[in-house]
Amino acid sequence: MAAGLGSLLRECPLLLPQNREGSVYEGFVTAQGRDFHIRILLPLDLQVKNARIQCSWHLKKVLGEYQQILKQRLQHSLDLVRFMVELKTILEVALKNTPELHASPPPQYYNDLIRDIETLGWNKVVFIDPGFSTIKIKAEDSCGRDHLITLKLNSKYPTEPPDCLVDLPVQFAISWIPQSSLLSIHSQFLAALESLKEFWNALDEIDEKTWVLEPENPTRSATMRRIAVGNNISVNIEVDPRHPTMLPECYFLGADHVVNPLKIKLNSNIHLWDPEISLLSNLKEVLEIDFPSREALKQSDFSMDCGICYAYRLEGAIPDQVCDDPRCGQPFHQACLFEWLRGLPSSRQSFNVIFGECPYCNKQITLKMSMKKV
C-alpha cells in the first residue's frame, strides 16, 4: 500500500487517504491549472472497478458527455493510480473542449467576494491566492482547537457554491448550500465542529496520556488509534465519531499468550462499559490495565523494531506481525516477514497464507497477506 500511495501522491498530490485501510480518498484532482473536488470510496477488497466516485457538481459539469467513457475506464483500471491518470487525461480533454470554463471572472465576482470577506472578517482568512479563487478560512471550536476549511471558488460565485475541503471524519462530509456566503459556510463549519467536540475530546485524551503508535501524526479526520499496551503488544481501536464514548471496535496485535487474556477481559467486563465516562477510562476499566506512557515504555525494555530490517518504520508502516512463542515475541513488518518466508526453502503457501519458521526461534509462524499484497 505504501508504494501505491507514493505513486498516487505523485499523480494527485491533493488526493489523500482518509482511513488506515486505504478505502476512502478525498481531495482535489488538478487539470489545466484548476482543482476539482472528488471523493473515492473503495469496497472492502479495494477493487477499483467497484469503486464509488463522488464528484463536485463542477467536475460533473466539466466531464458532461465524457462520464460514460470515465465509467468504462473505471471498469478496466487495475488500480487507483492508473484510474486517476485516466481521469486526468479525460479531464484535460474536456476542459480544452469547453473554452467558456477558462473565462476570467467578471468584476462583480471580486466585488461580491471582497464584500463577503469583509462581512466574515479578514482575521478569519489565513490564505488567499493571487487569482482570488482559493481561500483558506480558520475556525475555532468551543474547546479552543483550530481548524481550516479550503474553498475553491469559480467565476459564478456566489450563485454557484464553492468546492470545500475540510479535515473531518468522512462520515461528516458537509452538504454545502447553493448560493452560500462565506459567513454562511463558516457558520455551517462551526456547527459541524461542535457536533464532533466529544469525539475529539476522547481522542485528544488518548493522544496525550498513552503512546499512540499509529497514526504518527493523526489528523482531525482520523478515527483510528493503535495504542501501545506493553512490549510487542498493542490495541487498535476504531472510534465512531457519532458515538465516541461507546465501545469502539478493538483489535489486539501481539503474541497469542498476551493477546488472549486481554480478549477474555474485554468479553468478561463489557458490561462495565459506561458511556457517561471517557473512552480512555472505559478502556482501562474493561481491560484492567493502565496504559503506559511513551516515557515509561522507553525506560523499560520496550521495543517495536522489526526483527528483520531492524527499523521501526518501513515506508510509513510499523511492525504489525509477531512471533507467538512466549520466549520470543519478536515483531516484524508484514512486508519483511513476507520476503523472509518466501525465501525459505521449507516455506509453503496456501492461497494468501504463508507458513514458515520464525527467523529467531524457528517456531512455526503464519502470515496472512492481504489480497492487495498477493
C-alpha positions as a LaTeX table, in Angstrom:
\begin{tabular}{lrrr}
\hline
Residue & $x$ (\AA) & $y$ (\AA) & $z$ (\AA) \\
\hline
Met1 & 0.00 & 0.00 & 0.00 \\
Ala2 & 2.87 & 2.39 & 0.80 \\
Ala3 & 4.35 & 2.09 & $-2.71$ \\
Gly4 & 0.92 & 2.59 & $-4.30$ \\
Leu5 & 0.27 & 5.62 & $-2.11$ \\
Gly6 & 3.59 & 7.14 & $-3.19$ \\
Ser7 & 2.65 & 6.77 & $-6.86$ \\
Leu8 & $-0.79$ & 8.23 & $-6.20$ \\
Leu9 & 0.70 & 11.25 & $-4.41$ \\
Arg10 & 2.95 & 11.91 & $-7.39$ \\
Glu11 & $-0.02$ & 11.88 & $-9.76$ \\
Cys12 & $-2.50$ & 13.62 & $-7.45$ \\
Pro13 & $-0.74$ & 15.31 & $-4.52$ \\
Leu14 & $-4.02$ & 16.83 & $-3.30$ \\
Leu15 & $-5.84$ & 13.47 & $-3.07$ \\
Leu16 & $-5.26$ & 11.86 & 0.33 \\
Pro17 & $-6.39$ & 8.65 & 2.11 \\
Gln18 & $-9.00$ & 9.20 & 4.80 \\
Asn19 & $-8.61$ & 5.89 & 6.65 \\
Arg20 & $-5.96$ & 3.29 & 7.51 \\
Glu21 & $-7.34$ & 0.68 & 5.11 \\
Gly22 & $-6.92$ & 2.97 & 2.11 \\
Ser23 & $-10.54$ & 2.53 & 1.08 \\
Val24 & $-11.55$ & 6.20 & 1.20 \\
Tyr25 & $-9.73$ & 9.01 & $-0.62$ \\
Glu26 & $-10.71$ & 12.66 & $-0.73$ \\
Gly27 & $-9.20$ & 15.85 & $-2.07$ \\
Phe28 & $-8.69$ & 17.53 & $-5.42$ \\
Val29 & $-7.69$ & 16.43 & $-8.90$ \\
Thr30 & $-5.85$ & 19.09 & $-10.90$ \\
Ala31 & $-6.11$ & 19.74 & $-14.63$ \\
Gln32 & $-5.41$ & 22.87 & $-16.70$ \\
Gly33 & $-4.40$ & 24.69 & $-13.54$ \\
Arg34 & $-7.82$ & 24.08 & $-11.93$ \\
Asp35 & $-8.62$ & 21.94 & $-8.88$ \\
Phe36 & $-11.78$ & 19.80 & $-8.71$ \\
His37 & $-13.10$ & 18.21 & $-5.51$ \\
Ile38 & $-13.51$ & 14.42 & $-5.58$ \\
Arg39 & $-14.15$ & 11.58 & $-3.11$ \\
Ile40 & $-13.42$ & 7.92 & $-3.93$ \\
Leu41 & $-14.95$ & 5.06 & $-1.92$ \\
Leu42 & $-13.40$ & 1.62 & $-2.50$ \\
Pro43 & $-15.05$ & $-1.66$ & $-1.42$ \\
Leu44 & $-13.52$ & $-3.92$ & 1.24 \\
Asp45 & $-11.50$ & $-5.84$ & $-1.36$ \\
Leu46 & $-10.15$ & $-2.50$ & $-2.71$ \\
Gln47 & $-11.17$ & $-3.41$ & $-6.27$ \\
Val48 & $-11.18$ & $-0.15$ & $-8.24$ \\
Lys49 & $-13.79$ & $-1.38$ & $-10.72$ \\
Asn50 & $-16.35$ & $-1.45$ & $-7.90$ \\
Ala51 & $-15.44$ & 1.98 & $-6.52$ \\
Arg52 & $-17.98$ & 4.77 & $-5.99$ \\
Ile53 & $-16.87$ & 8.17 & $-7.25$ \\
Gln54 & $-18.43$ & 11.24 & $-5.67$ \\
Cys55 & $-17.66$ & 14.40 & $-7.68$ \\
Ser56 & $-18.40$ & 18.02 & $-7.03$ \\
Trp57 & $-21.07$ & 19.24 & $-9.37$ \\
His58 & $-18.43$ & 21.45 & $-11.04$ \\
Leu59 & $-16.49$ & 18.34 & $-12.02$ \\
Lys60 & $-19.64$ & 16.61 & $-13.24$ \\
Lys61 & $-20.45$ & 19.65 & $-15.36$ \\
Val62 & $-16.99$ & 19.68 & $-16.94$ \\
Leu63 & $-16.99$ & 15.94 & $-17.69$ \\
Gly64 & $-20.50$ & 16.07 & $-19.14$ \\
Glu65 & $-20.60$ & 13.75 & $-22.18$ \\
Tyr66 & $-17.34$ & 12.09 & $-21.03$ \\
Gln67 & $-18.89$ & 10.48 & $-17.94$ \\
Gln68 & $-19.75$ & 7.24 & $-19.75$ \\
Ile69 & $-16.18$ & 6.95 & $-21.02$ \\
Leu70 & $-14.95$ & 7.51 & $-17.48$ \\
Lys71 & $-17.16$ & 4.69 & $-16.17$ \\
Gln72 & $-15.70$ & 2.35 & $-18.80$ \\
Arg73 & $-12.13$ & 3.29 & $-17.84$ \\
Leu74 & $-13.02$ & 2.69 & $-14.17$ \\
Gln75 & $-14.13$ & $-0.86$ & $-15.04$ \\
His76 & $-10.83$ & $-1.62$ & $-16.80$ \\
Ser77 & $-8.36$ & 0.12 & $-14.46$ \\
Leu78 & $-6.15$ & $-2.27$ & $-12.50$ \\
Asp79 & $-5.54$ & 0.13 & $-9.61$ \\
Leu80 & $-6.42$ & 3.58 & $-8.33$ \\
Val81 & $-3.26$ & 5.22 & $-9.67$ \\
Arg82 & $-3.98$ & 4.16 & $-13.25$ \\
Phe83 & $-7.59$ & 5.26 & $-12.95$ \\
Met84 & $-6.55$ & 8.72 & $-11.74$ \\
Val85 & $-4.18$ & 9.02 & $-14.72$ \\
Glu86 & $-7.13$ & 8.17 & $-16.99$ \\
Leu87 & $-9.35$ & 10.67 & $-15.17$ \\
Lys88 & $-6.81$ & 13.48 & $-15.52$ \\
Thr89 & $-6.37$ & 12.73 & $-19.24$ \\
Ile90 & $-10.13$ & 12.79 & $-19.86$ \\
Leu91 & $-10.47$ & 15.94 & $-17.76$ \\
Glu92 & $-7.76$ & 17.70 & $-19.76$ \\
Val93 & $-9.60$ & 16.89 & $-23.00$ \\
Ala94 & $-12.94$ & 18.00 & $-21.55$ \\
Leu95 & $-11.51$ & 21.33 & $-20.39$ \\
Lys96 & $-9.89$ & 22.03 & $-23.78$ \\
Asn97 & $-13.25$ & 21.42 & $-25.47$ \\
Thr98 & $-15.09$ & 23.73 & $-23.05$ \\
Pro99 & $-13.39$ & 27.12 & $-23.54$ \\
Glu100 & $-16.02$ & 29.07 & $-21.60$ \\
Leu101 & $-14.75$ & 27.42 & $-18.40$ \\
His102 & $-11.49$ & 29.35 & $-18.77$ \\
Ala103 & $-13.20$ & 32.74 & $-18.86$ \\
Ser104 & $-11.96$ & 35.22 & $-16.27$ \\
Pro105 & $-14.44$ & 36.14 & $-13.54$ \\
Pro106 & $-16.43$ & 39.34 & $-14.14$ \\
Pro107 & $-15.68$ & 42.43 & $-12.00$ \\
Gln108 & $-18.81$ & 41.72 & $-9.94$ \\
Tyr109 & $-17.20$ & 38.44 & $-8.78$ \\
Tyr110 & $-14.42$ & 40.33 & $-7.00$ \\
Asn111 & $-16.84$ & 42.88 & $-5.57$ \\
Asp112 & $-19.05$ & 40.15 & $-4.13$ \\
Leu113 & $-16.11$ & 38.17 & $-2.77$ \\
Ile114 & $-14.46$ & 41.18 & $-1.08$ \\
Arg115 & $-17.81$ & 42.12 & 0.43 \\
Asp116 & $-18.27$ & 38.59 & 1.79 \\
Ile117 & $-14.74$ & 38.52 & 3.23 \\
Glu118 & $-15.33$ & 41.84 & 4.99 \\
Thr119 & $-18.60$ & 40.52 & 6.42 \\
Leu120 & $-16.86$ & 37.36 & 7.63 \\
Gly121 & $-13.82$ & 39.24 & 8.89 \\
Trp122 & $-10.34$ & 39.38 & 7.35 \\
Asn123 & $-8.95$ & 37.97 & 10.61 \\
Lys124 & $-10.54$ & 34.61 & 9.72 \\
Val125 & $-8.79$ & 34.40 & 6.32 \\
Val126 & $-5.37$ & 32.72 & 6.55 \\
Phe127 & $-4.67$ & 32.38 & 2.81 \\
Ile128 & $-5.95$ & 33.71 & $-0.49$ \\
Asp129 & $-4.27$ & 33.12 & $-3.84$ \\
Pro130 & $-3.49$ & 35.96 & $-6.29$ \\
Gly131 & $-6.44$ & 34.96 & $-8.50$ \\
Phe132 & $-8.89$ & 35.06 & $-5.57$ \\
Ser133 & $-10.04$ & 31.54 & $-6.45$ \\
Thr134 & $-8.64$ & 29.61 & $-3.46$ \\
Ile135 & $-9.33$ & 30.77 & 0.09 \\
Lys136 & $-8.44$ & 29.15 & 3.41 \\
Ile137 & $-10.56$ & 30.15 & 6.39 \\
Lys138 & $-9.86$ & 29.32 & 10.02 \\
Ala139 & $-12.36$ & 28.42 & 12.70 \\
Glu140 & $-12.00$ & 27.68 & 16.41 \\
Asp141 & $-14.27$ & 25.19 & 18.14 \\
Ser142 & $-15.64$ & 25.68 & 21.64 \\
Cys143 & $-12.68$ & 23.75 & 23.11 \\
Gly144 & $-10.11$ & 26.08 & 21.53 \\
Arg145 & $-8.99$ & 23.73 & 18.72 \\
Asp146 & $-8.06$ & 25.40 & 15.44 \\
His147 & $-9.45$ & 24.13 & 12.13 \\
Leu148 & $-9.13$ & 25.12 & 8.47 \\
Ile149 & $-11.53$ & 24.96 & 5.55 \\
Thr150 & $-10.25$ & 25.32 & 1.98 \\
Leu151 & $-12.64$ & 26.84 & $-0.57$ \\
Lys152 & $-12.21$ & 26.56 & $-4.33$ \\
Leu153 & $-14.42$ & 29.20 & $-5.95$ \\
Asn154 & $-15.44$ & 29.52 & $-9.59$ \\
Ser155 & $-16.27$ & 32.60 & $-11.62$ \\
Lys156 & $-20.02$ & 32.33 & $-10.85$ \\
Tyr157 & $-19.63$ & 32.63 & $-7.08$ \\
Pro158 & $-21.83$ & 33.20 & $-5.08$ \\
Thr159 & $-24.55$ & 31.91 & $-7.42$ \\
Glu160 & $-22.71$ & 28.59 & $-7.68$ \\
Pro161 & $-21.29$ & 27.16 & $-4.42$ \\
Pro162 & $-17.55$ & 26.58 & $-3.92$ \\
Asp163 & $-15.87$ & 23.20 & $-3.53$ \\
Cys164 & $-14.89$ & 22.71 & 0.10 \\
Leu165 & $-12.19$ & 20.56 & 1.67 \\
Val166 & $-12.24$ & 20.05 & 5.45 \\
Asp167 & $-10.33$ & 17.82 & 7.87 \\
Leu168 & $-13.36$ & 16.00 & 9.27 \\
Pro169 & $-14.19$ & 12.28 & 9.50 \\
Val170 & $-15.63$ & 11.06 & 6.23 \\
Gln171 & $-19.00$ & 10.40 & 7.93 \\
Phe172 & $-19.34$ & 14.15 & 8.49 \\
Ala173 & $-19.00$ & 15.35 & 4.91 \\
Ile174 & $-20.83$ & 18.64 & 4.85 \\
Ser175 & $-23.51$ & 19.34 & 2.24 \\
Trp176 & $-22.94$ & 22.93 & 1.29 \\
Ile177 & $-25.95$ & 25.07 & 0.47 \\
Pro178 & $-26.04$ & 26.71 & $-3.01$ \\
Gln179 & $-25.76$ & 30.49 & $-3.02$ \\
Ser180 & $-23.99$ & 30.40 & 0.35 \\
Ser181 & $-21.95$ & 33.35 & 1.51 \\
Leu182 & $-18.61$ & 32.85 & 3.22 \\
Leu183 & $-20.30$ & 33.73 & 6.51 \\
Ser184 & $-22.92$ & 31.02 & 5.98 \\
Ile185 & $-20.28$ & 28.44 & 5.07 \\
His186 & $-18.25$ & 29.38 & 8.14 \\
Ser187 & $-21.35$ & 29.00 & 10.34 \\
Gln188 & $-22.06$ & 25.55 & 8.88 \\
Phe189 & $-18.45$ & 24.59 & 9.53 \\
Leu190 & $-18.67$ & 25.72 & 13.17 \\
Ala191 & $-21.84$ & 23.64 & 13.62 \\
Ala192 & $-20.05$ & 20.56 & 12.25 \\
Leu193 & $-17.09$ & 21.19 & 14.57 \\
Glu194 & $-19.40$ & 21.44 & 17.58 \\
Ser195 & $-21.03$ & 18.10 & 16.75 \\
Leu196 & $-17.57$ & 16.49 & 16.82 \\
Lys197 & $-16.45$ & 18.06 & 20.11 \\
Glu198 & $-16.82$ & 14.91 & 22.23 \\
Phe199 & $-15.13$ & 12.78 & 19.56 \\
Trp200 & $-12.03$ & 14.97 & 19.54 \\
Asn201 & $-12.05$ & 15.26 & 23.34 \\
Ala202 & $-11.89$ & 11.46 & 23.57 \\
Leu203 & $-9.04$ & 11.11 & 21.09 \\
Asp204 & $-7.10$ & 14.09 & 22.47 \\
Glu205 & $-7.06$ & 12.39 & 25.89 \\
Ile206 & $-5.75$ & 9.18 & 24.33 \\
Asp207 & $-3.09$ & 11.09 & 22.35 \\
Glu208 & $-1.98$ & 12.90 & 25.49 \\
Lys209 & $-1.98$ & 10.05 & 28.03 \\
Thr210 & $-0.92$ & 6.98 & 26.00 \\
Trp211 & 1.68 & 6.08 & 23.41 \\
Val212 & $-0.12$ & 6.16 & 20.07 \\
Leu213 & 1.86 & 4.07 & 17.59 \\
Glu214 & $-0.36$ & 4.84 & 14.61 \\
Pro215 & $-1.08$ & 7.25 & 13.07 \\
Glu216 & 2.17 & 9.01 & 13.88 \\
Asn217 & 0.67 & 12.47 & 13.35 \\
Pro218 & $-3.11$ & 11.97 & 13.41 \\
Thr219 & $-5.29$ & 14.39 & 11.51 \\
Arg220 & $-8.66$ & 15.53 & 12.80 \\
Ser221 & $-10.33$ & 13.17 & 10.31 \\
Ala222 & $-8.56$ & 10.09 & 11.73 \\
Thr223 & $-10.89$ & 7.75 & 13.64 \\
Met224 & $-8.31$ & 5.02 & 14.40 \\
Arg225 & $-5.64$ & 4.80 & 17.09 \\
Arg226 & $-3.15$ & 2.00 & 17.67 \\
Ile227 & $-2.11$ & 2.21 & 21.33 \\
Ala228 & 0.92 & 0.55 & 22.92 \\
Val229 & $-0.04$ & $-1.78$ & 25.78 \\
Gly230 & 3.34 & $-3.31$ & 26.56 \\
Asn231 & 6.36 & $-4.95$ & 24.98 \\
Asn232 & 5.32 & $-6.13$ & 21.50 \\
Ile233 & 1.60 & $-5.75$ & 22.20 \\
Ser234 & $-0.85$ & $-3.04$ & 21.18 \\
Val235 & $-4.56$ & $-2.49$ & 20.64 \\
Asn236 & $-6.10$ & $-0.95$ & 17.57 \\
Ile237 & $-9.35$ & 0.96 & 18.19 \\
Glu238 & $-11.77$ & 2.43 & 15.64 \\
Val239 & $-13.93$ & 5.14 & 17.21 \\
Asp240 & $-17.36$ & 6.09 & 15.91 \\
Pro241 & $-17.37$ & 9.91 & 15.61 \\
Arg242 & $-21.12$ & 9.98 & 16.23 \\
His243 & $-20.87$ & 7.89 & 19.43 \\
Pro244 & $-17.33$ & 8.49 & 20.75 \\
Thr245 & $-17.98$ & 7.18 & 24.27 \\
Met246 & $-19.47$ & 3.88 & 23.12 \\
Leu247 & $-17.39$ & 0.69 & 22.89 \\
Pro248 & $-15.14$ & 1.05 & 19.82 \\
Glu249 & $-14.02$ & $-1.73$ & 17.52 \\
Cys250 & $-10.96$ & $-3.31$ & 19.17 \\
Tyr251 & $-8.27$ & $-5.40$ & 17.52 \\
Phe252 & $-5.30$ & $-6.68$ & 19.51 \\
Leu253 & $-1.86$ & $-7.11$ & 17.95 \\
Gly254 & 0.73 & $-9.33$ & 19.60 \\
Ala255 & 1.55 & $-12.90$ & 20.50 \\
Asp256 & $-1.39$ & $-15.15$ & 21.44 \\
His257 & $-0.20$ & $-15.70$ & 25.01 \\
Val258 & $-0.51$ & $-11.96$ & 25.78 \\
Val259 & $-3.40$ & $-11.09$ & 23.47 \\
Asn260 & $-5.81$ & $-13.84$ & 24.54 \\
Pro261 & $-6.03$ & $-12.73$ & 28.22 \\
Leu262 & $-6.94$ & $-9.22$ & 27.05 \\
Lys263 & $-9.66$ & $-10.58$ & 24.77 \\
Ile264 & $-11.07$ & $-12.58$ & 27.69 \\
Lys265 & $-11.09$ & $-9.49$ & 29.93 \\
Leu266 & $-12.83$ & $-7.43$ & 27.25 \\
Asn267 & $-15.56$ & $-10.02$ & 26.81 \\
Ser268 & $-15.97$ & $-10.61$ & 30.55 \\
Asn269 & $-16.07$ & $-6.93$ & 31.53 \\
Ile270 & $-18.03$ & $-5.48$ & 28.62 \\
His271 & $-20.99$ & $-4.95$ & 30.96 \\
Leu272 & $-18.87$ & $-2.44$ & 32.89 \\
Trp273 & $-18.69$ & $-0.07$ & 29.92 \\
Asp274 & $-20.15$ & 3.28 & 30.97 \\
Pro275 & $-20.89$ & 5.81 & 28.19 \\
Glu276 & $-21.00$ & 8.56 & 30.81 \\
Ile277 & $-17.22$ & 8.41 & 31.38 \\
Ser278 & $-14.37$ & 8.95 & 28.96 \\
Leu279 & $-13.29$ & 6.47 & 26.31 \\
Leu280 & $-9.84$ & 6.02 & 27.85 \\
Ser281 & $-11.26$ & 5.44 & 31.35 \\
Asn282 & $-13.59$ & 2.78 & 29.98 \\
Leu283 & $-10.78$ & 1.00 & 28.15 \\
Lys284 & $-8.73$ & 0.91 & 31.35 \\
Glu285 & $-11.70$ & $-0.45$ & 33.28 \\
Val286 & $-12.75$ & $-3.27$ & 30.96 \\
Leu287 & $-9.19$ & $-4.34$ & 30.06 \\
Glu288 & $-8.00$ & $-3.98$ & 33.66 \\
Ile289 & $-4.83$ & $-2.20$ & 32.59 \\
Asp290 & $-3.23$ & 1.20 & 32.95 \\
Phe291 & $-1.88$ & 2.19 & 29.55 \\
Pro292 & 1.84 & 3.02 & 29.91 \\
Ser293 & 3.09 & 6.38 & 28.68 \\
Arg294 & 5.69 & 6.74 & 25.94 \\
Glu295 & 8.27 & 7.80 & 28.53 \\
Ala296 & 7.59 & 4.77 & 30.76 \\
Leu297 & 7.90 & 2.32 & 27.89 \\
Lys298 & 11.09 & 3.90 & 26.58 \\
Gln299 & 12.68 & 3.48 & 30.02 \\
Ser300 & 11.83 & $-0.24$ & 30.00 \\
Asp301 & 12.97 & $-2.87$ & 27.52 \\
Phe302 & 10.09 & $-1.99$ & 25.19 \\
Ser303 & 10.96 & $-2.48$ & 21.54 \\
Met304 & 8.91 & $-2.43$ & 18.37 \\
Asp305 & 11.83 & $-2.56$ & 15.91 \\
Cys306 & 11.41 & $-5.15$ & 13.16 \\
Gly307 & 13.50 & $-8.27$ & 13.73 \\
Ile308 & 14.44 & $-8.44$ & 10.04 \\
Cys309 & 15.18 & $-4.89$ & 8.87 \\
Tyr310 & 15.90 & $-3.61$ & 12.43 \\
Ala311 & 13.89 & $-0.46$ & 11.76 \\
Tyr312 & 10.69 & 0.81 & 13.37 \\
Arg313 & 9.14 & 2.41 & 10.27 \\
Leu314 & 9.39 & 0.97 & 6.78 \\
Glu315 & 7.81 & 3.16 & 4.11 \\
Gly316 & 5.44 & 4.53 & 6.73 \\
Ala317 & 4.43 & 1.11 & 8.12 \\
Ile318 & 5.34 & $-0.12$ & 11.61 \\
Pro319 & 5.68 & $-3.78$ & 12.70 \\
Asp320 & 2.28 & $-5.48$ & 12.87 \\
Gln321 & 3.29 & $-9.18$ & 12.92 \\
Val322 & 4.76 & $-11.05$ & 15.88 \\
Cys323 & 6.08 & $-14.48$ & 16.76 \\
Asp324 & 3.64 & $-16.33$ & 19.06 \\
Asp325 & 6.33 & $-18.12$ & 21.06 \\
Pro326 & 6.22 & $-16.63$ & 24.62 \\
Arg327 & 10.02 & $-16.86$ & 24.79 \\
Cys328 & 10.42 & $-14.89$ & 21.57 \\
Gly329 & 7.61 & $-12.46$ & 20.72 \\
Gln330 & 9.74 & $-10.71$ & 18.11 \\
Pro331 & 7.80 & $-8.17$ & 15.98 \\
Phe332 & 8.15 & $-7.83$ & 12.20 \\
His333 & 6.91 & $-5.67$ & 9.38 \\
Gln334 & 4.46 & $-7.62$ & 7.26 \\
Ala335 & 6.49 & $-6.86$ & 4.11 \\
Cys336 & 9.76 & $-8.02$ & 5.74 \\
Leu337 & 8.25 & $-11.24$ & 7.07 \\
Phe338 & 6.65 & $-11.92$ & 3.68 \\
Glu339 & 10.01 & $-11.66$ & 1.91 \\
Trp340 & 11.73 & $-13.75$ & 4.59 \\
Leu341 & 9.20 & $-16.59$ & 4.47 \\
Arg342 & 9.03 & $-16.55$ & 0.70 \\
Gly343 & 12.79 & $-17.07$ & 0.55 \\
Leu344 & 12.80 & $-20.12$ & 2.84 \\
Pro345 & 13.10 & $-23.48$ & 1.02 \\
Ser346 & 10.87 & $-25.08$ & 3.66 \\
Ser347 & 8.08 & $-22.48$ & 3.50 \\
Arg348 & 4.75 & $-23.21$ & 1.85 \\
Gln349 & 1.83 & $-21.09$ & 0.73 \\
Ser350 & $-1.89$ & $-21.77$ & 0.58 \\
Phe351 & $-3.88$ & $-19.02$ & $-1.14$ \\
Asn352 & $-2.95$ & $-15.86$ & 0.77 \\
Val353 & $-1.45$ & $-17.63$ & 3.82 \\
Ile354 & 2.28 & $-18.36$ & 4.06 \\
Phe355 & 3.72 & $-20.87$ & 6.54 \\
Gly356 & 7.35 & $-20.92$ & 7.63 \\
Glu357 & 9.74 & $-20.55$ & 10.57 \\
Cys358 & 10.49 & $-17.53$ & 12.76 \\
Pro359 & 13.96 & $-16.10$ & 11.98 \\
Tyr360 & 14.76 & $-16.06$ & 15.70 \\
Cys361 & 13.33 & $-19.15$ & 17.37 \\
Asn362 & 12.44 & $-21.41$ & 14.41 \\
Lys363 & 8.88 & $-21.75$ & 15.74 \\
Gln364 & 6.20 & $-22.21$ & 13.09 \\
Ile365 & 4.93 & $-18.79$ & 12.05 \\
Thr366 & 1.96 & $-17.97$ & 9.84 \\
Leu367 & 1.45 & $-14.83$ & 7.78 \\
Lys368 & $-1.89$ & $-13.95$ & 6.23 \\
Met369 & $-1.35$ & $-11.48$ & 3.42 \\
Ser370 & $-3.94$ & $-9.01$ & 2.23 \\
Met371 & $-5.46$ & $-9.67$ & $-1.18$ \\
Lys372 & $-3.91$ & $-6.47$ & $-2.45$ \\
Lys373 & $-0.39$ & $-7.59$ & $-1.46$ \\
Val374 & $-0.80$ & $-11.03$ & $-3.02$ \\
\hline
\end{tabular}
